[in-house]
């Protein structure tokens, strides 16, 4: 039995909700592949040109990292 046939048989046993979830998952995989494998989905989550407008928005702002606090002393187990 091929992998495809085994998968089809297993899918035939599943309730409709599981089938919808599997379908969404498979669609996300094909969207991933169609975008060169860069993880971008075919449906934009971010507004159009979001990154073009925000990249470098804080480029001239000073960035200061505060000193790290000491570790909390805890009892041994």
C-alpha positions in Angstrom: 0.0 0.0 0.0 1.4 3.4 -0.9 1.7 6.3 1.5 -1.0 8.1 -0.4 -3.4 5.2 -0.1 -2.7 4.8 3.6 -3.3 8.5 4.2 -6.5 8.5 2.2 -7.8 5.5 4.2 -6.9 7.2 7.5 -8.6 10.5 6.4 -11.8 8.6 5.5 -12.1 7.6 9.2 -11.8 11.1 10.5 -14.6 13.5 11.5 -15.3 16.6 9.4 -13.6 19.0 11.8 -10.3 17.0 11.6 -10.5 17.1 7.8 -11.0 20.9 7.8 -7.9 21.2 10.1 -5.8 19.0 7.9 -6.9 20.9 4.8 -5.9 24.2 6.4 -2.6 22.7 7.4 -1.9 21.5 3.9 -2.9 24.8 2.4 -0.4 26.5 4.7 2.3 24.2 3.5 1.6 24.9 -0.2 1.5 28.6 0.5 4.9 28.3 2.2 6.3 26.5 -0.9 4.8 28.9 -3.4 6.6 31.8 -1.6 10.0 30.3 -2.1 10.0 28.6 1.3 10.5 31.9 3.1 7.6 31.3 5.6 5.4 34.0 4.1 1.8 33.0 3.7 -0.3 33.8 0.6 -2.8 35.8 2.7 -1.1 38.8 4.2 -1.2 39.1 7.9 0.4 42.5 8.0 -1.1 45.5 6.2 0.2 46.2 2.7 3.7 47.8 2.7 3.8 47.6 6.5 7.5 46.8 6.7 8.5 49.3 4.1 6.9 52.0 6.2 8.3 50.8 9.6 11.8 49.6 8.7 14.2 52.2 10.0 11.5 54.2 11.8 13.7 54.2 14.9 17.0 54.4 13.1 17.9 57.8 14.7 16.7 57.0 18.2 19.3 56.1 20.8 19.1 52.6 22.0 20.2 52.0 25.6 20.1 48.7 27.3 19.8 48.9 31.1 22.2 46.9 33.2 21.0 43.4 34.0 19.6 42.8 37.5 21.3 40.2 39.7 19.9 36.7 39.7 17.3 35.9 42.4 18.7 33.7 45.1 16.5 30.7 45.6 16.4 27.8 48.1 17.8 24.5 46.9 15.3 21.8 46.2 
